[in-house]
Amino acid sequence: MKFHNKAVYRGPHIFSGTPMVCIRLDLEELENWPSNKIAGFNEKLLSLLPSLHEHGCSYGVAGGFAKRLAEGTWLGHVIEHVALELQNIAGSPVSRGKTRSVRGQPGVYNVLYEYETENMALCAGRLAVELVNSLLPEDLQGLTGFEGLYGDYEGGFTSIAAAVDYVRAIAARERLGPTTRAIALAAKRRGIPVMRLDGESLVQLGTGKYRKCIRGSVTDATSAVAMDTAGDKALTKKLLEESGIPVPRGSVVSNEEDALEAALEIGYPVVIKPLDGNQGKGITTGIASEAQLHEAFLFAKRHSNAIIVEKHYEGRDYRVLVIAGQVTAVAEREAAQVIGDGAHNVSELIERLNADPKRGNGHEEVLTKICLHDQIEKYLAKANKTFASIPAAGEKVRLCGTANLSTGGTAIDRTDDIHPLNISLMERAARVIGLDIAGIDVIAEDISKPISDLTGAVLEVNASPGFRMHLHPSKGRANPVGEAVVSTLFPAGAPSSVPVAAITGTNGKSTTGRMVAHILRQNNYNVGLTSTSGV
């Protein structure tokens, strides 16, 4: 096989309305060898990738592609399906593909398949070619020029596991984070164009004058002043308290002596946290002594020079998501913990927990792996335990003071449980800070009962809240929070893209384009025109 060229279609194109990668390849001698004529090929392929049995292909039902293999199909078509399946196994739900011969060039095909991220798809294409080539008889093997398809891969297919790991590693680097991805997918389901503008998470929804931009859960309607306010925890507490919203009593300090004085005034136990921290970084809860305060202060100082000392509340940890002024989802967060079996120590139990495929590094999966570090070790010491301790069967061992997902915590959906008075308080809190999308951290005995300064408090109002806990709770129903954001940016019936008309043919294309543009202008439309005559 010989590689000719590639194209990456990011929007509608002559083959489809779906973004696709196109590989033009020449089968050369393999044009005479459809799949049913290559001894053992189909069996080996389906054995390596049994999930190909689920591909419907032109038959539209599971088993359709396997039937095409048995009937005899050309290897370009096989490569298409393998490239799709490698992406699927790596976590990208893509399904659309097509392979078409190039007119007037026998054996030359355009192999097209859907993608989520470009480099991942190009690598999947290269690996698909390598895999198919490896299953051919030695006298039919041979690849020319495919480093031009994806040159970062050195070539030489070894195993499906290695191939999937390679594709998955690219996906982990390039795939949108769970929050941005949820919004982008919701937009696509609405038929709204989606375009990634950088290598990070800046995404454009819609086109032309209708476009909106997001980065995570920050939209182009999010106030910079509101984000700065939310980032200043002391100011946030002041504004909330003035609005009648219960918040923990506390103060901001810059040195350990003032922290100790504040703790004594508030009364132990207290919480110490950085003034401008996030994701639970630098926070220590349940501080009950001067010695504990000393360690907690040094820990918080790693993240900020200004430190908050505030009252510690016993209760459940909740995150309330407010979108466009309305409570949209509520999750109860549980801190990372292991459950003893009477045989394994804490370190081994953490290792078993991390083996769950739902857990990944950082935010790449639904849950985050628990890392063994000194803060967990110190937290365990409070319960007279170490990583080597063997908990009794059924014993729950909490690993850290905060319940953030980023530290290995889990979430339970409580959207249907929140009391109407608490809904009113949370919506007011978001309005006070001025955020269009806010994640409000609440400590309370029970979110289904009204909170007061005796039974609970609003701890923080977060800009750019993560959606993972609402999209994939460990217990309870998932909430369509991505759809809620898209509905805010593009209300039902609102336009999202500028219509584009393409005119093709042999002669008169530019003239026809000018005529159509003239007609539209006469009807008061603002028209852009490009043709061989110019722009």
C-alpha positions as CSV (number, residue, x, y, z in Angstrom):
1,M,0.0,0.0,0.0
2,K,1.1,3.5,-0.7
3,F,0.1,6.7,1.0
4,H,-0.8,9.7,-1.2
5,N,-2.1,12.5,1.0
6,K,-4.4,13.3,3.9
7,A,-7.0,15.9,4.7
8,V,-8.7,16.9,7.9
9,Y,-12.2,18.3,7.4
10,R,-13.3,20.3,10.4
11,G,-16.8,21.2,9.2
12,P,-19.2,20.2,6.4
13,H,-17.4,19.0,3.3
14,I,-18.1,17.3,-0.1
15,F,-18.2,13.8,1.5
16,S,-20.3,14.5,4.6
17,G,-21.6,17.0,7.2
18,T,-19.5,15.3,9.8
19,P,-15.9,16.3,10.6
20,M,-13.7,13.6,9.2
21,V,-10.1,12.6,8.4
22,C,-9.6,11.6,4.8
23,I,-6.6,9.3,3.8
24,R,-6.0,8.8,0.1
25,L,-4.1,5.5,-0.4
26,D,-3.2,3.3,-3.3
27,L,-3.8,-0.4,-2.7
28,E,-1.5,-1.3,-5.5
29,E,-1.5,-5.1,-5.9
30,L,-3.9,-5.4,-3.0
31,E,-6.7,-4.1,-5.3
32,N,-6.8,-7.7,-6.5
33,W,-7.2,-9.1,-2.9
34,P,-10.5,-8.4,-1.2
35,S,-10.9,-9.7,2.3
36,N,-12.6,-13.0,1.4
37,K,-9.6,-14.0,-0.8
38,I,-6.9,-13.6,1.9
39,A,-6.7,-16.8,3.8
40,G,-7.3,-16.4,7.5
41,F,-7.4,-12.5,7.3
42,N,-11.0,-12.1,8.5
43,E,-10.6,-14.5,11.4
44,K,-7.4,-12.9,12.7
45,L,-8.8,-9.4,12.4
46,L,-12.0,-10.2,14.3
47,S,-10.0,-12.1,16.9
48,L,-7.8,-9.1,17.5
49,L,-10.7,-6.7,17.5
50,P,-13.8,-8.6,18.5
51,S,-15.7,-5.3,19.0
52,L,-15.8,-5.0,15.2
53,H,-18.7,-7.4,15.4
54,E,-20.7,-4.5,16.7
55,H,-20.2,-2.4,13.5
56,G,-23.4,-2.3,11.4
57,C,-21.7,-0.9,8.3
58,S,-24.0,-0.7,5.2
59,Y,-26.4,-3.3,6.8
60,G,-27.2,-1.0,9.7
61,V,-27.2,-3.8,12.3
62,A,-24.6,-5.4,14.5
63,G,-22.6,-7.9,12.5
64,G,-23.0,-6.0,9.3
65,F,-19.3,-5.3,8.9
66,A,-18.4,-8.9,9.7
67,K,-20.8,-9.9,6.9
68,R,-19.1,-7.5,4.5
69,L,-15.7,-9.1,5.4
70,A,-17.1,-12.5,4.6
71,E,-18.6,-11.3,1.3
72,G,-15.3,-9.6,0.4
73,T,-14.5,-6.0,0.8
74,W,-11.4,-4.0,0.0
75,L,-8.8,-3.2,2.5
76,G,-9.4,0.6,2.4
77,H,-12.8,-0.1,3.8
78,V,-11.3,-2.4,6.5
79,I,-8.8,0.3,7.5
80,E,-11.7,2.8,7.9
81,H,-13.5,0.5,10.4
82,V,-10.3,-0.3,12.3
83,A,-9.4,3.4,12.7
84,L,-12.9,4.1,14.0
85,E,-12.7,1.2,16.5
86,L,-9.3,2.1,17.8
87,Q,-10.7,5.5,18.7
88,N,-13.8,3.9,20.3
89,I,-11.7,1.7,22.5
90,A,-9.6,4.7,23.5
91,G,-12.7,6.5,24.7
92,S,-14.0,8.5,21.7
93,P,-17.5,7.5,20.6
94,V,-17.1,7.9,16.8
95,S,-19.0,5.8,14.2
96,R,-19.3,7.5,10.8
97,G,-17.1,6.5,8.0
98,K,-17.0,5.9,4.3
99,T,-14.5,4.6,1.7
100,R,-14.8,5.6,-2.0
101,S,-12.7,4.8,-5.0
102,V,-11.1,7.8,-6.8
103,R,-12.5,8.1,-10.4
104,G,-10.0,7.3,-13.1
105,Q,-7.4,5.9,-10.6
106,P,-7.8,2.1,-10.2
107,G,-6.9,1.0,-6.7
108,V,-6.8,4.5,-5.2
109,Y,-9.3,5.2,-2.4
110,N,-10.4,8.0,-0.2
111,V,-10.7,6.5,3.3
112,L,-12.8,8.7,5.5
113,Y,-13.7,8.3,9.2
114,E,-15.1,10.5,12.0
115,Y,-12.9,11.9,14.7
116,E,-13.0,13.8,18.0
117,T,-9.4,15.1,18.1
118,E,-7.3,15.4,15.0
119,N,-3.9,13.9,16.1
120,M,-5.7,11.0,17.8
121,A,-7.5,10.3,14.5
122,L,-4.4,10.5,12.3
123,C,-2.5,8.2,14.7
124,A,-5.5,5.8,14.7
125,G,-5.4,5.8,10.9
126,R,-1.7,5.0,10.8
127,L,-2.1,2.2,13.4
128,A,-5.1,0.8,11.4
129,V,-2.9,0.6,8.3
130,E,-0.1,-1.0,10.3
131,L,-2.5,-3.5,11.9
132,V,-4.1,-4.5,8.6
133,N,-0.7,-4.8,6.9
134,S,0.5,-7.1,9.8
135,L,-2.3,-9.6,9.1
136,L,-1.4,-10.0,5.4
137,P,0.7,-12.8,4.0
138,E,4.4,-11.8,3.8
139,D,4.4,-11.5,0.1
140,L,1.5,-8.9,0.2
141,Q,2.9,-6.8,3.0
142,G,4.6,-3.5,2.4
143,L,3.9,0.2,3.3
144,T,5.2,3.2,1.5
145,G,5.1,6.8,2.7
146,F,2.7,6.4,5.7
147,E,5.0,8.4,7.9
148,G,3.4,11.3,6.1
149,L,0.1,10.3,7.7
150,Y,1.3,10.5,11.3
151,G,5.0,10.8,11.6
152,D,5.3,10.9,15.4
153,Y,4.6,7.1,15.5
154,E,7.6,5.1,14.6
155,G,5.6,2.2,13.0
156,G,5.6,-1.5,13.5
157,F,2.3,-2.8,14.9
158,T,3.0,-5.0,17.9
159,S,-0.4,-5.5,19.7
160,I,-3.9,-4.1,20.1
161,A,-3.1,-3.2,23.7
162,A,0.0,-1.2,22.7
163,A,-2.0,0.5,19.8
164,V,-4.9,1.5,22.1
165,D,-2.5,2.8,24.8
166,Y,-0.8,4.9,22.2
167,V,-4.1,6.4,20.9
168,R,-5.4,6.8,24.5
169,A,-2.2,8.7,25.5
170,I,-2.8,11.2,22.6
171,A,-6.5,11.5,23.6
172,A,-5.5,12.2,27.2
173,R,-3.3,15.1,26.0
174,E,-5.7,16.5,23.5
175,R,-9.3,15.7,24.5
176,L,-11.3,18.5,25.9
177,G,-11.8,18.3,29.7
178,P,-15.0,16.8,31.0
179,T,-16.8,20.2,31.5
180,T,-15.9,21.7,28.2
181,R,-16.6,18.4,26.4
182,A,-20.0,18.1,28.0
183,I,-21.0,21.6,26.7
184,A,-19.5,21.0,23.2
185,L,-21.3,17.6,22.8
186,A,-24.6,19.2,24.0
187,A,-24.1,21.9,21.3
188,K,-23.4,19.3,18.6
189,R,-26.6,17.5,19.6
190,R,-28.4,20.8,19.0
191,G,-26.8,21.1,15.6
192,I,-24.7,24.1,16.7
193,P,-21.3,24.2,15.0
194,V,-18.4,23.6,17.4
195,M,-14.8,24.6,16.7
196,R,-11.8,24.3,19.0
197,L,-9.7,27.5,18.8
198,D,-6.5,26.5,20.6
199,G,-4.7,23.4,22.0
200,E,-6.4,23.9,25.4
201,S,-10.1,24.3,26.1
202,L,-11.1,27.5,24.3
203,V,-14.1,26.4,22.1
204,Q,-16.3,28.4,19.8
205,L,-20.0,27.5,19.6
206,G,-21.8,28.8,16.5
207,T,-20.4,31.0,13.7
208,G,-20.2,34.6,12.6
209,K,-22.1,37.1,14.6
210,Y,-23.9,34.3,16.5
211,R,-20.8,32.8,18.0
212,K,-20.2,32.2,21.7
213,C,-17.0,31.1,23.3
214,I,-16.4,28.9,26.3
215,R,-13.4,27.7,28.3
216,G,-14.5,25.1,30.8
217,S,-17.6,26.5,32.4
218,V,-16.5,30.1,31.8
219,T,-18.5,31.6,29.0
220,D,-18.1,34.9,27.2
221,A,-21.0,36.2,29.3
222,T,-19.0,35.5,32.5
223,S,-18.1,38.7,34.3
224,A,-14.3,39.3,34.9
225,V,-15.3,41.3,38.0
226,A,-17.4,38.4,39.3
227,M,-14.5,35.9,38.7
228,D,-12.2,38.2,40.6
229,T,-14.7,38.5,43.4
230,A,-15.2,34.7,43.6
231,G,-11.4,34.3,43.8
232,D,-11.2,36.5,46.9
233,K,-12.8,34.3,49.5
234,A,-12.8,37.0,52.2
235,L,-14.7,39.4,49.9
236,T,-17.1,36.7,48.9
237,K,-17.9,35.9,52.5
238,K,-18.5,39.6,53.3
239,L,-20.9,40.1,50.4
240,L,-22.8,36.9,51.2
241,E,-23.1,37.7,54.9
242,E,-24.4,41.2,54.1
243,S,-27.0,39.5,51.9
244,G,-28.3,37.3,54.8
245,I,-26.6,34.1,53.6
246,P,-25.1,32.0,56.4
247,V,-21.3,31.8,56.2
248,P,-18.6,30.6,58.7
249,R,-17.3,33.1,61.1
250,G,-13.6,33.8,60.5
251,S,-10.8,36.2,59.5
252,V,-7.9,36.6,57.1
253,V,-4.4,36.5,58.5
254,S,-0.9,36.7,57.2
255,N,1.2,35.1,60.0
256,E,0.9,32.2,62.4
257,E,0.5,34.4,65.5
258,D,-2.6,36.1,64.1
259,A,-3.9,32.7,63.0
260,L,-3.6,31.3,66.5
261,E,-5.3,34.4,67.9
262,A,-8.1,34.0,65.4
263,A,-8.6,30.4,66.2
264,L,-8.8,31.1,69.9
265,E,-11.4,33.8,69.3
266,I,-13.5,31.6,67.0
267,G,-13.1,28.5,69.1
268,Y,-11.7,25.1,68.1
269,P,-12.2,23.2,65.8
270,V,-11.3,25.5,62.9
271,V,-10.5,25.3,59.2
272,I,-7.4,26.9,57.6
273,K,-7.3,27.5,53.9
274,P,-5.5,29.8,51.3
275,L,-7.4,33.0,50.5
276,D,-7.2,32.3,46.7
277,G,-6.9,28.5,46.6
278,N,-9.0,26.0,44.5
279,Q,-9.7,22.3,44.2
280,G,-9.2,21.8,47.9
281,K,-5.5,22.7,47.7
282,G,-3.9,23.9,51.0
283,I,-7.1,23.2,53.1
284,T,-7.0,21.6,56.5
285,T,-10.2,20.9,58.4
286,G,-11.0,19.9,61.9
287,I,-8.0,21.6,63.5
288,A,-8.4,21.1,67.3
289,S,-5.0,22.2,68.7
290,E,-2.1,24.7,68.4
291,A,0.2,21.9,67.1
292,Q,-2.3,21.0,64.3
293,L,-2.8,24.7,63.5
294,H,1.0,25.1,63.1
295,E,1.2,22.3,60.5
296,A,-2.0,23.5,58.7
297,F,-0.7,27.1,58.5
298,L,2.5,26.0,56.9
299,F,0.6,23.8,54.4
300,A,-1.7,26.7,53.4
301,K,1.2,29.0,53.1
302,R,2.5,26.9,50.2
303,H,-0.5,28.2,48.1
304,S,-1.0,31.7,49.3
305,N,0.4,34.4,51.6
306,A,-3.0,35.3,52.8
307,I,-4.7,32.7,55.0
308,I,-8.3,32.2,56.1
309,V,-9.1,30.9,59.6
310,E,-12.7,30.1,60.0
311,K,-15.2,28.0,62.1
312,H,-15.3,24.3,61.3
313,Y,-18.7,22.8,60.7
314,E,-19.6,19.2,61.1
315,G,-21.9,18.0,58.4
316,R,-22.2,16.8,54.8
317,D,-20.3,18.5,51.9
318,Y,-22.5,19.7,49.1
319,R,-21.8,21.4,45.7
320,V,-24.7,23.3,44.2
321,L,-24.5,24.3,40.6
322,V,-26.3,27.5,39.6
323,I,-26.6,28.2,35.8
324,A,-28.2,31.4,34.6
325,G,-29.6,32.2,38.0
326,Q,-31.2,28.7,38.6
327,V,-30.1,25.8,40.7
328,T,-29.5,23.1,38.0
329,A,-27.7,20.3,40.0
330,V,-26.8,19.4,43.5
331,A,-24.2,16.8,44.5
332,E,-23.1,15.5,47.9
333,R,-19.4,15.0,47.9
334,E,-17.7,12.2,49.8
335,A,-14.0,12.4,50.7
336,A,-11.7,9.7,49.4
337,Q,-12.0,6.6,51.5
338,V,-11.2,2.9,51.5
339,I,-13.2,0.1,53.1
340,G,-11.3,-2.5,55.0
341,D,-11.5,-6.2,54.3
342,G,-9.4,-7.4,57.3
343,A,-6.6,-8.6,55.0
344,H,-5.1,-5.7,53.0
345,N,-3.5,-2.5,54.4
346,V,-4.5,1.0,53.5
347,S,-1.9,1.4,50.8
348,E,-3.0,-1.9,49.1
349,L,-6.7,-0.8,49.4
350,I,-5.9,2.5,47.7
351,E,-4.1,0.6,44.9
352,R,-7.2,-1.6,44.4
353,L,-9.4,1.5,44.3
354,N,-7.1,3.2,41.7
355,A,-7.4,0.1,39.5
356,D,-11.0,1.1,38.8
357,P,-11.0,2.1,35.0
358,K,-13.2,5.0,36.0
359,R,-10.3,6.6,37.8
360,G,-7.6,8.4,35.9
361,N,-4.9,11.0,36.4
362,G,-6.2,14.5,37.0
363,H,-9.5,15.1,35.2
364,E,-9.1,12.7,32.3
365,E,-11.6,10.2,33.7
366,V,-14.9,10.3,35.7
367,L,-13.0,9.9,39.0
368,T,-9.4,10.9,40.0
369,K,-6.8,8.4,41.2
370,I,-5.8,8.8,44.9
371,C,-2.1,9.7,45.3
372,L,-0.1,8.6,48.3
373,H,1.3,11.8,49.8
374,D,2.2,13.3,53.1
375,Q,-1.2,15.0,53.6
376,I,-3.0,11.7,53.5
377,E,-0.4,10.2,55.8
378,K,-0.9,13.1,58.3
379,Y,-4.7,12.7,58.1
380,L,-4.4,9.0,58.7
381,A,-2.3,9.7,61.8
382,K,-5.2,11.6,63.3
383,A,-7.0,8.3,63.4
384,N,-3.9,6.5,64.7
385,K,-3.4,4.8,61.3
386,T,-0.7,4.6,58.7
387,F,-0.5,3.3,55.1
388,A,0.5,0.0,56.6
389,S,-2.5,-0.3,58.9
390,I,-5.0,-3.1,58.1
391,P,-8.6,-1.9,58.6
392,A,-11.2,-4.4,59.9
393,A,-13.7,-5.8,57.5
394,G,-16.2,-3.2,56.6
395,E,-14.4,-0.4,58.4
396,K,-14.4,2.9,56.5
397,V,-11.1,4.8,56.5
398,R,-11.3,8.4,55.4
399,L,-8.1,9.6,53.6
400,C,-8.4,13.4,53.6
401,G,-10.3,16.3,55.1
402,T,-11.7,17.7,51.9
403,A,-14.2,16.0,49.6
404,N,-13.1,17.4,46.2
405,L,-13.2,15.0,43.3
406,S,-9.7,16.2,42.4
407,T,-8.4,14.6,45.6
408,G,-10.1,11.3,44.8
409,G,-13.5,11.9,46.3
410,T,-16.8,10.7,44.9
411,A,-20.3,12.2,44.5
412,I,-23.9,11.4,45.1
413,D,-26.7,13.2,43.2
414,R,-29.0,15.2,45.5
415,T,-30.7,17.5,43.0
416,D,-34.1,16.3,43.9
417,D,-33.5,16.6,47.6
418,I,-32.6,20.2,48.1
419,H,-35.1,22.3,50.1
420,P,-36.8,25.2,48.3
421,L,-35.5,27.7,50.8
422,N,-31.9,26.5,50.2
423,I,-32.5,26.8,46.4
424,S,-33.5,30.5,47.0
425,L,-30.3,31.0,49.1
426,M,-28.0,29.4,46.5
427,E,-29.6,31.4,43.6
428,R,-29.2,34.6,45.7
429,A,-25.5,33.8,46.4
430,A,-24.8,33.4,42.6
431,R,-26.5,36.8,42.0
432,V,-24.6,38.5,44.7
433,I,-21.3,37.5,43.3
434,G,-22.5,38.1,39.7
435,L,-21.6,34.7,38.2
436,D,-23.7,33.3,35.3
437,I,-22.3,29.8,36.2
438,A,-21.4,29.2,39.9
439,G,-20.4,26.2,41.9
440,I,-21.5,26.9,45.5
441,D,-19.9,24.8,48.3
442,V,-22.2,24.2,51.2
443,I,-21.7,22.4,54.5
444,A,-25.0,21.2,56.1
445,E,-26.5,18.5,58.2
446,D,-29.0,17.8,55.4
447,I,-29.5,19.8,52.3
448,S,-33.2,18.7,52.3
449,K,-33.7,21.0,55.4
450,P,-33.3,24.8,55.5
451,I,-29.8,25.8,56.5
452,S,-29.0,28.4,59.1
453,D,-25.8,29.6,60.7
454,L,-26.4,26.9,63.3
455,T,-26.9,24.0,61.0
456,G,-24.8,24.9,58.0
457,A,-23.1,27.6,55.9
458,V,-22.0,28.6,52.4
459,L,-18.2,28.0,52.3
460,E,-17.3,29.3,48.9
461,V,-18.7,30.5,45.6
462,N,-16.6,29.2,42.7
463,A,-16.2,30.5,39.2
464,S,-15.5,28.0,36.5
465,P,-17.0,25.0,38.5
466,G,-16.3,21.5,37.2
467,F,-19.2,19.4,36.0
468,R,-17.8,15.9,36.6
469,M,-19.7,15.2,39.8
470,H,-23.0,16.2,38.1
471,L,-22.3,14.4,34.8
472,H,-21.1,11.1,36.4
473,P,-22.1,10.8,40.0
474,S,-21.1,7.6,41.7
475,K,-24.7,7.2,42.9
476,G,-27.9,8.8,41.6
477,R,-28.9,10.2,38.2
478,A,-26.7,12.2,35.8
479,N,-27.7,15.7,35.2
480,P,-27.6,17.3,31.6
481,V,-25.7,20.3,32.8
482,G,-24.0,20.8,29.4
483,E,-27.4,21.2,27.8
484,A,-28.3,23.8,30.4
485,V,-25.3,25.9,29.5
486,V,-26.0,25.6,25.8
487,S,-29.7,26.5,26.3
488,T,-28.5,29.7,28.1
489,L,-26.2,30.7,25.3
490,F,-28.6,29.7,22.6
491,P,-32.2,29.8,23.7
492,A,-34.7,27.6,21.8
493,G,-35.2,28.9,18.3
494,A,-32.2,31.3,18.4
495,P,-29.9,31.2,15.4
496,S,-26.4,29.8,15.9
497,S,-24.7,29.9,12.5
498,V,-24.5,32.0,9.3
499,P,-25.9,30.2,6.3
500,V,-23.4,29.3,3.6
501,A,-24.2,28.4,0.0
502,A,-21.6,26.7,-2.2
503,I,-22.0,26.8,-6.0
504,T,-20.1,24.3,-8.2
505,G,-20.1,23.4,-11.8
506,T,-17.9,23.8,-14.9
507,N,-18.6,27.3,-16.3
508,G,-20.4,30.3,-14.8
509,K,-19.8,29.6,-11.2
510,S,-18.5,33.1,-10.3
511,T,-21.2,34.8,-12.3
512,T,-23.9,32.7,-10.6
513,G,-22.3,33.5,-7.2
514,R,-22.5,37.2,-7.9
515,M,-26.1,36.9,-9.1
516,V,-27.1,35.1,-5.9
517,A,-25.2,37.6,-3.7
518,H,-27.0,40.5,-5.5
519,I,-30.4,38.9,-5.0
520,L,-29.8,38.4,-1.3
521,R,-28.5,42.0,-0.9
522,Q,-31.6,43.3,-2.5
523,N,-33.5,41.5,0.3
524,N,-31.4,43.3,2.9
525,Y,-29.1,40.5,3.8
526,N,-25.4,41.2,4.6
527,V,-23.5,38.9,2.2
528,G,-19.9,37.8,1.9
529,L,-18.8,36.4,-1.4
530,T,-15.7,34.6,-2.5
531,S,-14.9,33.1,-5.9
532,T,-12.1,32.9,-8.4
533,S,-12.7,36.6,-9.0
534,G,-11.7,37.5,-5.5
535,V,-13.3,38.1,-2.1
